[in-house]
Amino acid sequence: MPSPGRPTPLTCWTCGERLRLSPVGLACRNGHPVAEAGPGVYDLWPPDRDTPALDLYGTPLGWAYDFGVNTRPLATLAARLEWGTDVSRMYRLMDEALAVPRGSAVLDVPAGGGTSFAEGAPALKGLLIGVDLSPVMLARAARRRAANGLQRQVLLARGDATRLPLAAASVERVLCFNGLHVIRDKEAALAEFRRVLRPGGELLGTVLVSDGGSPYSLVVGLERMASFFVPVSSRELRSLAKRFGFQRWEQDLEGALLYFRGQ
């Protein structure tokens, strides 16, 4: 974690001040308490919003997803069959995105079980902030953080992607891998990503879309039967990105998975 007393991009919901890392954890300089969502995980959920009644990632389905996405050979095979894409490309993008120098910060949202650093993050010299709504997934991420010796480089917090607990213009990159298709309010999420990025900062990630090639679009259509799965089309995502100020936008559709990056 960053040096004691050093401000982080995370902010206090009560006063808006940046939270600092004290010897006992994150602290507000105005004395407002910072709760924990679990061991080594801070609870920065918006205080005026209800938390989800059910944590789907604590179910057997959530366990299977976490195991699959964090077992790269298995994920590569499954994604080729189900979505028609080579997700080794996604993992390379993750590794590239974590290559930031000391003094820089990267936001990973939703962080899930720590997929971006599950196999280590040797190029991460700055700070990675992982935000997710699921305490179960964040607990998994905390275990992977410890297993990889990344306690000094990774902060984990429970939060809402559509109302991030971060200061404006506070991070160099936002990572959003396989997350937008489970976020219903994509407009709010993209507005928040743009708000927390520094000038010239970069958003990159992947998302399942509704207009992938056949037969993979049929698979996405079946997955839409789950209420939490809300994909958009690649054209809709490009339009949203431009609306929220991403001037340089690149995207590439492979099967049903769209790879994107923008500034």
C-alpha positions in Angstrom: 0.0 0.0 0.0 1.1 3.6 -0.4 3.2 5.3 2.3 1.4 6.2 5.6 -0.2 9.7 5.3 0.0 9.8 1.5 -3.4 10.8 0.0 -5.1 8.3 -2.2 -7.6 8.9 -5.0 -10.3 7.5 -2.7 -12.6 10.1 -1.1 -14.6 10.3 2.1 -18.4 10.3 1.4 -19.0 12.7 4.4 -16.6 15.6 3.6 -15.2 14.8 0.1 -11.6 14.9 1.3 -9.1 12.4 -0.1 -8.6 9.4 2.2 -5.1 8.8 3.5 -3.4 5.6 4.5 -2.6 5.8 8.2 -0.8 3.0 10.2 -4.2 1.4 10.9 -5.7 1.8 7.5 -7.5 4.4 5.4 -8.4 7.5 7.4 -10.2 10.8 6.8 -8.2 13.8 8.0 -11.4 15.3 9.3 -12.0 12.2 11.5 -14.9 10.6 9.7 -14.8 6.8 10.1 -14.0 4.5 7.2 -15.7 1.2 7.6 -14.5 -2.2 6.3 -16.4 -4.5 4.1 -14.1 -7.4 5.1 -10.5 -8.0 6.0 -8.4 -5.6 4.0 -11.4 -4.3 2.1 -12.9 -0.8 2.7 -16.6 -0.1 2.5 -17.1 3.0 0.3 -20.6 2.3 -0.9 -22.6 5.5 -1.3 -24.4 6.0 2.0 -27.7 7.1 0.4 -28.0 4.0 -1.8 -29.3 0.6 -0.8 -26.9 -2.3 -1.2 -27.9 -5.2 -3.4 -30.0 -7.7 -1.4 -28.3 -10.7 -2.9 -24.6 -11.1 -3.7 -24.8 -13.4 -6.8 -21.1 -14.0 -6.7 -21.5 -15.8 -3.4 -23.5 -18.5 -5.2 -22.1 -21.6 -7.0 -22.5 -19.7 -10.3 -20.3 -16.9 -8.9 -17.7 -19.4 -7.7 -17.6 -21.1 -11.2 -17.2 -17.8 -12.9 -14.4 -16.7 -10.6 -12.6 -20.0 -11.0 -12.9 -19.9 -14.8 -11.9 -16.4 -15.4 -8.9 -16.7 -13.1 -7.7 -20.0 -14.7 -6.4 -18.6 -17.9 -6.0 -21.8 -20.0 -9.6 -22.8 -19.1 -10.9 -19.3 -19.8 -9.1 -19.2 -23.2 -10.8 -22.4 -24.2 -14.2 -21.5 -22.9 -14.2 -18.1 -24.4 -13.2 -19.5 -27.8 -16.2 -21.9 -27.7 -18.8 -19.6 -26.1 -17.9 -16.1 -27.4 -15.6 -16.8 -30.4 -12.7 -14.8 -29.1 -9.1 -15.4 -27.9 -9.2 -13.9 -24.4 -5.4 -14.2 -24.1 -5.6 -10.8 -25.8 -7.7 -9.6 -22.9 -5.1 -10.8 -20.4 -2.4 -9.0 -22.3 -4.3 -5.8 -22.2 -4.7 -6.2 -18.4 -0.9 -6.7 -18.0 -0.3 -3.6 -20.3 -2.7 -1.5 -18.3 -1.0 -2.2 -15.0 2.4 -0.9 -16.3 2.4 2.4 -14.5 5.2 4.2 -12.6 5.4 5.2 -9.0 3.1 8.1 -8.1 0.5 6.9 -10.7 -2.9 5.3 -10.0 -5.1 2.9 -11.9 -8.7 2.1 -11.3 -10.0 -1.4 -11.9 -13.9 -1.5 -11.9 -15.5 -3.9 -11.4 -12.4 -5.6 -10.0 -14.1 -8.9 -9.4 -11.9 -11.5 -7.7 -8.7 -9.6 -8.7 -8.4 -11.0 -12.2 -6.1 -8.2 -13.4 -3.4 -9.2 -10.9 -4.3 -12.8 -10.2 -1.1 -14.0 -11.8 1.0 -11.2 -10.3 1.7 -7.6 -11.5 5.4 -7.1 -11.9 5.1 -3.9 -13.9 2.8 -2.3 -11.4 4.9 0.3 -9.6 2.1 2.7 -8.8 -1.2 2.1 -7.1 -4.1 -0.1 -8.3 -7.5 0.6 -6.8 -10.0 -2.2 -7.2 -13.7 -1.3 -6.8 -16.5 -3.8 -6.9 -20.0 -4.1 -5.4 -19.6 -7.8 -4.3 -18.0 -8.4 -0.9 -17.5 -12.0 -1.9 -15.5 -11.2 -5.0 -13.5 -8.5 -3.1 -12.6 -11.1 -0.4 -11.3 -13.3 -3.2 -9.3 -10.4 -4.6 -7.8 -9.8 -1.2 -6.6 -13.4 -1.0 -5.0 -13.1 -4.4 -3.4 -9.8 -3.5 -1.8 -11.4 -0.5 -0.8 -14.5 -2.4 1.0 -12.3 -4.9 2.6 -10.0 -2.3 0.8 -6.9 -3.6 -0.4 -5.4 -0.4 1.6 -2.3 -0.9 0.3 -1.7 -4.5 -3.4 -2.7 -4.3 -6.2 -1.0 -2.4 -9.6 -2.7 -2.5 -13.0 -1.1 -1.8 -16.6 -1.9 -2.1 -18.2 0.8 -4.3 -20.7 1.6 -7.0 -19.3 1.9 -10.6 -22.0 4.5 -11.3 -21.0 6.7 -8.4 -17.4 6.1 -7.7 -15.7 7.0 -4.4 -12.8 8.7 -6.2 -11.7 12.3 -6.7 -12.0 13.9 -10.1 -9.0 13.6 -12.4 -7.2 11.3 -10.0 -6.2 8.2 -12.0 -4.2 7.6 -15.2 -6.2 4.6 -16.4 -9.6 3.0 -15.8 -9.8 -0.7 -16.5 -13.3 -2.2 -17.1 -12.9 -5.8 -18.2 -16.1 -7.8 -18.7 -18.0 -5.4 -16.5 -20.1 -3.1 -18.6 -22.5 -5.8 -19.7 -23.6 -6.3 -16.0 -23.9 -2.5 -15.3 -27.4 -1.4 -16.2 -26.8 2.4 -16.1 -23.9 2.5 -18.6 -24.4 6.3 -19.1 -23.6 6.9 -15.4 -20.7 4.5 -15.5 -19.0 6.1 -18.5 -19.6 9.6 -17.1 -17.9 8.5 -13.9 -15.0 6.9 -15.8 -14.5 10.2 -17.6 -14.7 12.2 -14.4 -12.0 10.3 -12.5 -9.5 10.1 -15.4 -6.8 12.7 -15.6 -6.4 14.7 -18.8 -5.0 12.4 -21.4 -6.0 9.4 -19.3 -7.1 6.1 -20.8 -10.1 3.8 -20.5 -9.7 0.2 -21.7 -11.5 -3.0 -21.3 -13.8 -5.6 -22.9 -17.5 -6.1 -23.0 -19.9 -8.7 -24.4 -22.2 -7.0 -27.0 -25.5 -7.8 -28.6 -24.3 -7.6 -32.2 -21.5 -10.2 -32.3 -21.2 -12.6 -35.2 -23.2 -15.8 -35.5 -23.5 -18.2 -33.7 -22.0 -16.2 -30.7 -24.7 -13.6 -30.8 -27.2 -16.4 -30.1 -25.2 -17.3 -26.9 -25.4 -13.6 -25.8 -29.1 -13.7 -26.5 -29.5 -16.6 -24.2 -27.4 -15.0 -21.5 -29.7 -11.9 -21.6 -32.4 -14.1 -20.0 -30.5 -13.4 -16.7 -31.8 -10.1 -15.3 -28.3 -8.8 -14.4 -27.0 -9.3 -18.0 -27.6 -6.1 -20.0 -25.3 -5.9 -23.1 -25.4 -3.1 -25.6 -24.4 -3.1 -29.3 -20.9 -2.0 -30.4 -22.5 1.0 -32.1 -24.3 2.1 -29.0 -21.1 1.9 -26.9 -19.2 4.0 -29.4 -22.0 6.6 -29.3 -21.9 6.7 -25.5 -18.2 7.0 -25.4 -18.3 10.1 -27.7 -21.2 11.6 -25.7 -19.1 11.4 -22.5 -16.0 13.0 -23.9 -13.8 10.2 -25.1 -12.3 12.0 -28.2 -10.1 9.1 -29.3 -12.0 5.8 -29.3 -10.9 2.5 -30.7 -12.9 -0.7 -30.6 -12.6 -4.2 -32.2 -15.3 -6.8 -32.2 -14.1 -10.4 -32.1 -16.9 -12.9 -31.9 -19.2 -11.5 -29.2 -16.5 -9.8 -27.2 -15.7 -6.1 -27.9 -12.2 -4.8 -27.1 -12.1 -1.1 -26.5 -9.9 1.8 -25.4 -10.3 5.5 -25.4 -8.9 8.8 -24.3 
